């Protein structure tokens, strides 16, 4: 059975004819759409849209104006071009919006910077509440990246003393910073 006859039967609601027509035209439709859209996932979506439109609008097919395959491929080409134009327009809108917003920092960025500044100030205040040895040990370990052993060597203290001071200092920091939340 030819595509023309199948499409006429599809217009009458024949699901079996649609299944056969689907198998006949889906390959050529995908090939055409893929050449226009280029993205495989987008191409698959467009093909689904075209085949759904084919089912819904089969009654508009006029065999005197051309073949069924030509009509279906015309539908596919139009839908693919629409998708490309839509994607291009969306990209241009995003670029214009980014350029418009580029004149100043985004609100989220400003808010994050303010929040980070407040957090740094809170940590500084909490560090100031530690003893000098606790503050020095914690700073060397967490800000400068030294291990307990390296902190002990830098401060010329026994390892156990540094571990105890760090534990006590971190406990005090945790309590102090817990009030920040």
C-alpha positions in Angstrom: 0.0 0.0 0.0 1.3 3.4 -0.9 1.7 6.4 1.4 -1.0 8.4 -0.4 -3.6 5.7 0.2 -2.4 5.2 3.8 -2.7 8.9 4.5 -6.2 9.0 3.2 -7.1 6.1 5.5 -5.3 7.8 8.4 -7.5 10.8 7.8 -10.5 8.5 8.4 -9.0 7.5 11.8 -7.4 4.1 10.7 -4.8 3.4 13.4 -3.3 0.4 11.5 -2.8 2.6 8.4 -1.1 5.1 10.7 1.3 2.4 12.0 2.2 1.4 8.5 2.5 5.0 7.4 4.7 5.8 10.5 7.1 3.0 9.5 7.2 4.3 6.0 7.8 8.0 6.7 9.6 8.1 10.0 13.1 7.5 8.6 12.9 10.1 5.8 11.3 12.6 8.3 14.1 12.0 10.8 16.8 12.4 8.2 15.4 15.7 7.0 14.8 17.1 10.5 18.3 16.0 11.6 19.9 17.9 8.7 18.0 21.1 9.6 18.1 20.9 13.5 21.4 19.1 13.8 20.9 18.2 17.5 19.8 14.5 17.8 17.6 15.0 20.9 15.9 18.0 19.4 15.5 16.2 16.1 13.7 13.3 17.8 11.3 15.8 19.5 10.6 17.5 16.3 9.9 14.1 14.5 7.5 13.2 17.3 5.7 16.6 16.9 5.5 16.1 13.1 4.1 12.6 13.4 1.5 13.7 15.9 0.6 16.6 13.6 0.4 14.0 10.8 -2.2 12.0 12.8 -4.2 15.1 13.7 -4.2 16.8 10.3 -4.2 14.0 7.8 -7.5 15.2 6.5 -5.8 18.3 5.1 -3.8 16.2 2.7 -4.9 16.7 -0.9 -3.6 14.0 -3.2 -4.1 16.2 -6.2 -1.5 18.7 -4.9 1.3 16.2 -4.5 2.4 12.9 -3.0 1.9 12.0 0.7 5.6 11.8 1.3 6.1 15.3 -0.1 3.4 16.6 2.1 4.8 14.9 5.2 8.3 16.1 4.5 7.0 19.6 4.0 5.4 19.4 7.4 8.7 18.2 8.8 10.7 20.9 7.2 8.5 23.6 8.4 8.5 22.3 12.0 12.3 21.8 11.9 12.8 25.4 10.7 10.5 26.7 13.3 12.5 24.9 16.0 15.8 26.3 14.7 14.3 29.8 14.6 12.8 29.5 18.1 16.2 28.3 19.5 18.0 31.1 17.8 15.6 33.7 19.0 15.8 32.3 22.6 19.6 32.5 22.4 19.5 36.1 21.2 17.1 37.0 24.0 19.4 35.4 26.5 22.4 37.3 25.1 20.5 40.6 25.2 19.5 40.0 28.8 23.0 39.0 29.8 24.4 42.1 28.2 21.7 44.2 29.9 22.5 42.7 33.3 26.3 42.9 32.6 26.3 46.6 33.4 26.2 45.8 37.2 26.6 42.7 39.4 23.6 40.5 39.7 21.6 40.7 42.9 22.5 37.2 43.9 26.2 38.0 43.5 25.9 41.1 45.7 23.9 39.2 48.3 26.5 36.4 48.4 29.4 38.8 48.7 27.7 40.6 51.6 26.9 37.3 53.3 30.4 36.0 52.9 31.8 39.3 54.3 29.5 38.9 57.4 30.6 35.3 57.8 34.2 36.3 57.6 33.7 39.0 60.3 31.9 36.5 62.5 34.7 34.0 62.2 37.3 36.7 63.0 35.3 37.7 66.1 35.1 34.1 67.3 38.8 33.6 66.6 39.6 36.7 68.7 37.9 34.9 71.7 40.4 32.0 71.6 43.6 32.0 73.5 46.7 33.1 71.6 48.0 29.5 71.3 44.5 28.1 70.2 44.1 30.9 67.6 47.6 30.3 66.3 47.2 26.6 66.1 43.8 26.8 64.4 45.0 29.4 62.0 48.1 27.4 61.0 46.0 24.2 60.5 42.9 25.6 58.8 44.0 28.7 57.0 47.6 27.7 56.1 47.0 24.0 55.6 49.5 22.6 58.0 49.1 19.2 59.7 49.0 18.8 63.5 52.6 17.6 63.4 53.7 20.6 61.2 51.9 23.0 63.6 53.7 21.4 66.5 57.1 21.8 64.8 56.4 25.4 63.8 55.4 26.3 67.3 58.1 24.2 69.0 55.5 22.4 71.1 54.7 18.8 71.8 52.2 17.2 69.4 49.8 16.3 72.2 49.7 19.9 73.4 48.9 21.2 69.9 46.2 18.6 69.5 44.6 19.5 72.9 44.8 23.3 72.1 43.3 22.7 68.7 40.5 20.5 70.1 39.7 23.1 72.7 39.9 25.9 70.2 37.6 24.2 67.7 35.1 23.4 70.5 35.0 27.1 71.5 34.7 28.1 67.8 31.9 25.7 67.3 30.0 27.2 70.3 30.7 30.7 69.2 29.8 30.1 65.5 26.7 28.2 66.6 25.3 31.5 67.8 25.7 32.9 64.2 23.1 30.5 62.7 
